[in-house]
Structures are given as structure tokens and as C-alpha cells.
Amino acid sequence: MLKNGAANVPMATTLLIVVP
């Protein structure tokens, strides 16, 4: 679960940066 969360954080951050 920790690995999944750690990998999910950068993905969400990338999406937030790409969307705007």
C-alpha cells in the first residue's frame, strides 16, 4: 500500500501540472 500511494502521488501531481 505504501508503494502504491508513493507512486500515486507523483501521478496526481503530474496530472495537476498538465491539466492547467
Contacts in CASP RR format, 6 or more apart in sequence:
PFRMAT RR
TARGET T0000
AUTHOR 0000-0000-0000
METHOD contacts of the structure
MODEL  1
MLKNGAANVPMATTLLIVVP
END
